[in-house]
Amino acid sequence: MSKPKVAFYWCASCGGCEEAVVDLADAILGVVEAVDIVFWPVALDFKRSDVESLYDGELAACFINGGIRTSEQEEMAALLRRKAQAVIAFGSCSHLGGIPGLANLYSRESILNRVYLEAPSVDNRDRVLPKERSEADEGMLTLPAFSDSVRTLDQTIEVDYYLPGCPPPVTLIVNAVNALLSGNLPPKGTVLTGDKALCSECPRNATKPEKLSLKELKRPHQLIIDSKTCLLNQGVLCLGPATRCGCNAACLSANMPCTGCLGPTSHVKDYGAKALSAIASLLDSNEAEEIATLAQRIPDPAGTFYRYSLPASLLHHRAGNGRT
């Protein structure tokens, strides 16, 4: 009996999700023994034609990480969707848009100008910008189109399941693969981790006061963090109250605050709005001027509260920038 066929693909992301698969360590041997990896171009020599030669639905599952920014990524996502019985949005970027999604704060033109004309390290005296089509001696050369904004995977194709995280924790990857192999899967659309706030599994939770109030906000480098006390109780901005559990509080165990990479629980429509609301409700002041002073201690509100989720948010992008 042949083994189930699976594929991995990388769109607009940093590659950390691919590293997370390698981080399975010895457990990856069990995965390789149980499945036939027929497409994983970042690790093995596969081509687009290898996917095209599969019949529709031949893949048992496809794990796609990264947001969708270029025409090539959109084409590959659609192709893999046809070939796969189940598509898993793998990691924060495919799930919510991720850090690449913060590019939605800028226009397509301003991004290209910054990268090819304005960056300090660029020497482009002829001010040449990339063209999708360019005539050369060898013939017509083409590049993928760079779209107006970053989209999540499910804003591009139908997604069956979501594995959150930046990158997804190894435990969640192993559990997802085992669930796929056993057929013991939850309803489609499920995020494959717990549905409670991260505070529920935080080892510092017992030190969180019943009525928590913030008189100041500090960044991690501004104090020596007590490794056993609730970070919010120390004035450190931690997004654990607004973020899903499932990572075993890895950052908190390393004495760093949660930045929200596992995204919201199922009861939340907009992660950034939820995170902002959670922190705002803890500010110990009713004075507008004092509240404004506290808020100024957050140097990058958009990058703090929408670090991983801007494309999936109700905002999606900055006003006047790109398509919805």
VOVO-910638 format. One record per residue (C-alpha): x, y, z; residue number from 1. Coordinates in Angstrom, 1 decimal. Layout:
<atoms>
(atom (X; Y; Z); NUM)
...
</atoms>
This chain:
<atoms>
(atom (0.0; 0.0; 0.0); 1)
(atom (1.4; 3.4; -1.0); 2)
(atom (2.0; 6.0; 1.6); 3)
(atom (0.0; 9.3; 1.7); 4)
(atom (1.6; 12.0; -0.4); 5)
(atom (2.3; 15.4; 1.2); 6)
(atom (3.8; 18.7; 0.0); 7)
(atom (5.3; 21.8; 1.6); 8)
(atom (5.5; 25.2; -0.1); 9)
(atom (6.9; 28.6; 0.9); 10)
(atom (5.3; 31.9; -0.2); 11)
(atom (5.9; 35.4; 1.4); 12)
(atom (7.7; 34.5; 4.6); 13)
(atom (11.1; 34.3; 6.2); 14)
(atom (11.6; 30.5; 6.0); 15)
(atom (11.3; 29.9; 9.7); 16)
(atom (8.3; 27.6; 9.1); 17)
(atom (10.5; 25.4; 6.9); 18)
(atom (13.1; 25.4; 9.7); 19)
(atom (10.4; 24.3; 12.1); 20)
(atom (9.9; 21.1; 10.1); 21)
(atom (13.6; 20.4; 10.4); 22)
(atom (13.3; 21.2; 14.2); 23)
(atom (11.2; 18.0; 14.5); 24)
(atom (14.7; 16.4; 14.8); 25)
(atom (14.3; 12.6; 15.3); 26)
(atom (10.5; 12.9; 15.0); 27)
(atom (11.0; 13.8; 11.3); 28)
(atom (12.1; 10.3; 10.7); 29)
(atom (8.7; 9.0; 11.8); 30)
(atom (7.1; 11.5; 9.4); 31)
(atom (9.2; 10.5; 6.5); 32)
(atom (8.5; 6.9; 7.2); 33)
(atom (4.8; 7.5; 7.3); 34)
(atom (4.4; 9.8; 4.3); 35)
(atom (5.8; 10.3; 0.9); 36)
(atom (7.1; 13.9; 0.5); 37)
(atom (6.5; 14.6; -3.2); 38)
(atom (7.1; 18.4; -3.2); 39)
(atom (9.4; 20.4; -0.9); 40)
(atom (11.5; 22.7; -3.1); 41)
(atom (13.3; 24.5; -0.2); 42)
(atom (14.8; 21.2; 0.9); 43)
(atom (14.7; 18.8; -2.1); 44)
(atom (15.0; 19.1; -5.8); 45)
(atom (11.4; 19.4; -6.9); 46)
(atom (10.0; 21.5; -9.7); 47)
(atom (6.6; 23.0; -10.5); 48)
(atom (6.1; 20.4; -13.2); 49)
(atom (6.3; 17.7; -10.5); 50)
(atom (3.1; 19.2; -9.0); 51)
(atom (1.4; 19.7; -12.4); 52)
(atom (1.9; 16.0; -13.1); 53)
(atom (-0.1; 14.9; -10.1); 54)
(atom (-3.7; 14.2; -10.6); 55)
(atom (-6.2; 16.4; -8.7); 56)
(atom (-6.6; 15.3; -5.1); 57)
(atom (-3.5; 13.0; -5.2); 58)
(atom (-1.9; 14.9; -2.3); 59)
(atom (-3.3; 13.9; 1.1); 60)
(atom (-2.2; 17.2; 2.5); 61)
(atom (-0.2; 20.3; 1.6); 62)
(atom (1.4; 22.6; 4.1); 63)
(atom (1.7; 26.2; 2.7); 64)
(atom (3.5; 28.8; 4.7); 65)
(atom (3.7; 32.5; 3.9); 66)
(atom (1.3; 35.2; 2.8); 67)
(atom (0.4; 35.8; -0.8); 68)
(atom (2.2; 38.8; -2.5); 69)
(atom (3.1; 37.8; -6.0); 70)
(atom (1.3; 36.3; -9.0); 71)
(atom (3.6; 33.2; -8.8); 72)
(atom (2.6; 32.6; -5.2); 73)
(atom (-1.1; 32.9; -6.1); 74)
(atom (-0.7; 30.5; -9.0); 75)
(atom (1.2; 27.9; -6.9); 76)
(atom (-1.3; 28.1; -4.1); 77)
(atom (-4.2; 27.5; -6.6); 78)
(atom (-2.3; 24.6; -8.2); 79)
(atom (-1.6; 23.0; -4.8); 80)
(atom (-5.2; 23.5; -3.8); 81)
(atom (-6.4; 21.5; -6.7); 82)
(atom (-3.9; 18.7; -6.1); 83)
(atom (-4.5; 18.4; -2.3); 84)
(atom (-7.3; 16.9; -0.3); 85)
(atom (-6.4; 19.1; 2.6); 86)
(atom (-4.6; 22.4; 2.7); 87)
(atom (-3.0; 23.6; 5.9); 88)
(atom (-2.1; 27.3; 6.4); 89)
(atom (1.2; 26.7; 8.1); 90)
(atom (2.4; 29.5; 10.4); 91)
(atom (1.4; 33.1; 11.1); 92)
(atom (2.1; 34.5; 7.6); 93)
(atom (-0.3; 32.1; 5.8); 94)
(atom (-2.7; 32.2; 8.8); 95)
(atom (-3.0; 35.9; 9.4); 96)
(atom (-0.5; 37.6; 7.1); 97)
(atom (2.4; 37.7; 9.4); 98)
(atom (5.2; 40.2; 9.6); 99)
(atom (5.4; 40.5; 5.8); 100)
(atom (1.8; 41.7; 6.1); 101)
(atom (3.0; 44.9; 7.8); 102)
(atom (3.9; 45.9; 4.2); 103)
(atom (0.2; 46.7; 3.9); 104)
(atom (1.0; 49.9; 5.8); 105)
(atom (2.7; 51.1; 2.6); 106)
(atom (1.8; 51.4; -1.0); 107)
(atom (3.3; 49.1; -3.7); 108)
(atom (5.0; 52.1; -5.3); 109)
(atom (6.6; 53.3; -2.0); 110)
(atom (7.9; 49.8; -1.3); 111)
(atom (9.6; 49.5; -4.7); 112)
(atom (11.0; 52.9; -4.5); 113)
(atom (12.5; 52.2; -1.1); 114)
(atom (14.0; 48.9; -2.1); 115)
(atom (15.4; 49.9; -5.5); 116)
(atom (16.0; 53.6; -5.2); 117)
(atom (16.1; 55.0; -1.7); 118)
(atom (17.7; 52.4; 0.6); 119)
(atom (21.2; 53.6; 1.8); 120)
(atom (23.0; 50.6; 0.4); 121)
(atom (21.5; 50.9; -3.1); 122)
(atom (23.5; 52.2; -6.0); 123)
(atom (21.0; 52.6; -8.8); 124)
(atom (22.0; 55.7; -10.7); 125)
(atom (19.8; 54.9; -13.7); 126)
(atom (16.8; 54.5; -11.3); 127)
(atom (15.8; 51.2; -12.9); 128)
(atom (12.8; 49.4; -11.4); 129)
(atom (11.9; 45.8; -12.0); 130)
(atom (9.6; 45.2; -15.0); 131)
(atom (7.3; 42.2; -15.3); 132)
(atom (8.3; 41.8; -19.0); 133)
(atom (11.6; 42.7; -20.6); 134)
(atom (13.0; 41.9; -24.0); 135)
(atom (16.4; 40.3; -24.1); 136)
(atom (18.6; 38.6; -26.7); 137)
(atom (17.4; 35.3; -25.4); 138)
(atom (13.8; 36.3; -25.8); 139)
(atom (11.1; 37.7; -23.5); 140)
(atom (12.0; 37.6; -19.8); 141)
(atom (9.3; 37.7; -17.2); 142)
(atom (9.0; 38.3; -13.5); 143)
(atom (6.0; 37.5; -11.2); 144)
(atom (3.7; 40.5; -10.7); 145)
(atom (4.0; 42.2; -7.3); 146)
(atom (0.5; 42.8; -6.1); 147)
(atom (-0.9; 45.8; -4.3); 148)
(atom (-1.1; 44.1; -0.9); 149)
(atom (-0.3; 41.0; 1.1); 150)
(atom (-3.1; 38.5; 1.5); 151)
(atom (-3.6; 35.6; 3.8); 152)
(atom (-3.8; 32.2; 2.3); 153)
(atom (-7.5; 31.9; 2.9); 154)
(atom (-8.1; 35.2; 1.1); 155)
(atom (-6.6; 33.4; -1.9); 156)
(atom (-7.7; 29.8; -1.8); 157)
(atom (-9.9; 27.6; 0.4); 158)
(atom (-8.0; 26.5; 3.5); 159)
(atom (-9.0; 23.4; 5.5); 160)
(atom (-6.9; 23.8; 8.7); 161)
(atom (-4.6; 26.3; 10.3); 162)
(atom (-1.3; 25.7; 12.2); 163)
(atom (-0.5; 29.0; 13.9); 164)
(atom (2.8; 30.3; 15.2); 165)
(atom (5.9; 32.1; 14.1); 166)
(atom (7.0; 29.4; 13.5); 167)
(atom (4.4; 26.7; 14.6); 168)
(atom (5.6; 24.9; 17.7); 169)
(atom (7.0; 21.4; 17.0); 170)
(atom (4.4; 19.8; 19.2); 171)
(atom (1.6; 21.3; 17.1); 172)
(atom (3.3; 20.1; 13.9); 173)
(atom (3.6; 16.5; 15.2); 174)
(atom (0.0; 16.5; 16.5); 175)
(atom (-1.3; 17.8; 13.1); 176)
(atom (0.6; 15.2; 11.1); 177)
(atom (-0.6; 12.5; 13.4); 178)
(atom (-4.2; 13.7; 13.1); 179)
(atom (-4.0; 13.8; 9.3); 180)
(atom (-2.5; 10.3; 9.2); 181)
(atom (-5.2; 8.9; 11.5); 182)
(atom (-8.1; 10.7; 9.9); 183)
(atom (-9.0; 11.9; 13.4); 184)
(atom (-9.5; 15.5; 12.3); 185)
(atom (-11.7; 18.3; 13.8); 186)
(atom (-14.2; 20.2; 11.6); 187)
(atom (-12.7; 22.1; 8.6); 188)
(atom (-11.6; 25.6; 9.4); 189)
(atom (-10.2; 24.6; 12.8); 190)
(atom (-7.1; 26.2; 14.2); 191)
(atom (-5.1; 23.2; 15.3); 192)
(atom (-4.3; 24.3; 18.9); 193)
(atom (-6.1; 25.2; 22.0); 194)
(atom (-8.8; 27.9; 22.1); 195)
(atom (-8.0; 29.6; 25.4); 196)
(atom (-5.8; 32.6; 26.1); 197)
(atom (-2.1; 32.0; 26.5); 198)
(atom (-2.4; 33.2; 30.2); 199)
(atom (-4.1; 29.8; 30.9); 200)
(atom (-0.8; 27.9; 30.3); 201)
(atom (1.6; 30.6; 31.4); 202)
(atom (3.8; 29.5; 34.3); 203)
(atom (3.6; 33.0; 35.8); 204)
(atom (-0.2; 33.0; 35.9); 205)
(atom (-0.5; 32.5; 39.6); 206)
(atom (1.4; 35.8; 40.2); 207)
(atom (-1.1; 37.8; 38.1); 208)
(atom (-3.1; 39.9; 40.5); 209)
(atom (-6.9; 39.6; 40.5); 210)
(atom (-7.1; 43.3; 39.6); 211)
(atom (-4.2; 44.1; 37.4); 212)
(atom (-3.5; 47.8; 36.6); 213)
(atom (-0.7; 49.4; 34.7); 214)
(atom (0.7; 52.7; 35.8); 215)
(atom (3.6; 52.5; 33.3); 216)
(atom (4.7; 50.5; 30.3); 217)
(atom (8.2; 49.3; 29.9); 218)
(atom (10.2; 47.6; 27.1); 219)
(atom (12.2; 44.5; 28.1); 220)
(atom (15.5; 46.3; 27.9); 221)
(atom (14.4; 48.9; 30.4); 222)
(atom (14.4; 46.6; 33.4); 223)
(atom (15.7; 43.4; 34.8); 224)
(atom (12.7; 41.1; 34.4); 225)
(atom (11.7; 38.9; 37.3); 226)
(atom (11.5; 35.4; 35.7); 227)
(atom (8.7; 34.3; 38.0); 228)
(atom (6.3; 37.2; 38.1); 229)
(atom (3.6; 38.1; 35.6); 230)
(atom (5.2; 40.4; 33.0); 231)
(atom (2.2; 42.7; 32.9); 232)
(atom (2.4; 43.0; 36.7); 233)
(atom (6.0; 44.3; 36.1); 234)
(atom (4.7; 46.8; 33.5); 235)
(atom (6.1; 44.9; 30.5); 236)
(atom (3.8; 44.9; 27.5); 237)
(atom (2.7; 41.2; 27.1); 238)
(atom (0.0; 40.1; 24.7); 239)
(atom (-0.7; 36.8; 26.4); 240)
(atom (-4.3; 37.9; 27.4); 241)
(atom (-5.3; 38.3; 23.7); 242)
(atom (-3.3; 35.4; 22.2); 243)
(atom (-4.1; 31.7; 21.8); 244)
(atom (-2.4; 29.1; 23.9); 245)
(atom (-0.5; 26.2; 22.4); 246)
(atom (3.1; 27.2; 22.5); 247)
(atom (3.7; 26.1; 26.0); 248)
(atom (4.6; 29.7; 26.8); 249)
(atom (7.9; 29.4; 25.1); 250)
(atom (8.8; 33.1; 25.0); 251)
(atom (7.6; 33.6; 28.5); 252)
(atom (9.7; 30.7; 29.7); 253)
(atom (12.7; 32.6; 28.1); 254)
(atom (11.8; 35.7; 30.1); 255)
(atom (10.4; 37.5; 27.1); 256)
(atom (6.8; 38.8; 26.6); 257)
(atom (4.3; 37.3; 24.2); 258)
(atom (4.1; 39.2; 20.9); 259)
(atom (1.0; 37.4; 19.7); 260)
(atom (2.2; 35.0; 16.9); 261)
(atom (-0.5; 32.3; 17.6); 262)
(atom (-3.2; 34.8; 16.9); 263)
(atom (-6.6; 35.2; 18.4); 264)
(atom (-9.0; 32.7; 19.9); 265)
(atom (-12.1; 31.8; 17.9); 266)
(atom (-14.2; 34.4; 19.7); 267)
(atom (-12.2; 37.3; 18.3); 268)
(atom (-12.7; 38.9; 14.9); 269)
(atom (-9.7; 41.3; 14.9); 270)
(atom (-6.6; 40.3; 16.9); 271)
(atom (-5.1; 43.8; 16.9); 272)
(atom (-8.3; 45.4; 18.2); 273)
(atom (-8.6; 42.7; 20.9); 274)
(atom (-4.9; 43.2; 22.0); 275)
(atom (-5.3; 46.9; 22.1); 276)
(atom (-8.5; 46.7; 24.1); 277)
(atom (-6.9; 44.2; 26.5); 278)
(atom (-4.0; 46.5; 27.3); 279)
(atom (-6.1; 49.7; 27.3); 280)
(atom (-8.4; 48.2; 29.9); 281)
(atom (-5.5; 47.7; 32.2); 282)
(atom (-4.2; 51.3; 32.2); 283)
(atom (-4.7; 52.8; 35.6); 284)
(atom (-5.9; 56.2; 34.7); 285)
(atom (-9.0; 58.2; 33.8); 286)
(atom (-7.0; 61.3; 32.7); 287)
(atom (-6.7; 61.8; 29.0); 288)
(atom (-3.2; 63.4; 29.2); 289)
(atom (-1.9; 60.6; 31.5); 290)
(atom (-3.3; 57.9; 29.2); 291)
(atom (-1.7; 59.6; 26.2); 292)
(atom (1.6; 59.7; 28.0); 293)
(atom (1.3; 55.9; 28.7); 294)
(atom (0.3; 55.2; 25.1); 295)
(atom (3.4; 57.0; 23.9); 296)
(atom (5.5; 54.3; 25.6); 297)
(atom (4.4; 52.0; 22.8); 298)
(atom (6.7; 53.2; 20.0); 299)
(atom (5.1; 51.3; 17.2); 300)
(atom (1.4; 50.6; 17.9); 301)
(atom (0.6; 49.1; 14.5); 302)
(atom (3.7; 46.9; 14.6); 303)
(atom (2.9; 45.9; 18.2); 304)
(atom (-0.8; 45.1; 18.0); 305)
(atom (-0.9; 44.0; 14.3); 306)
(atom (2.5; 42.5; 14.1); 307)
(atom (1.2; 39.2; 12.7); 308)
(atom (-2.3; 39.9; 11.6); 309)
(atom (-2.8; 43.1; 9.6); 310)
(atom (-3.9; 41.4; 6.3); 311)
(atom (-6.5; 39.3; 8.3); 312)
(atom (-7.8; 42.3; 10.3); 313)
(atom (-10.8; 44.5; 9.6); 314)
(atom (-8.3; 47.2; 8.5); 315)
(atom (-6.4; 44.9; 6.1); 316)
(atom (-4.2; 47.8; 4.9); 317)
(atom (-3.6; 51.4; 5.4); 318)
(atom (-6.4; 53.7; 4.1); 319)
(atom (-5.9; 54.4; 0.4); 320)
(atom (-3.4; 51.6; 0.0); 321)
(atom (-4.2; 48.6; -2.2); 322)
(atom (-7.2; 46.5; -2.7); 323)
(atom (-9.5; 45.0; -0.1); 324)
</atoms>
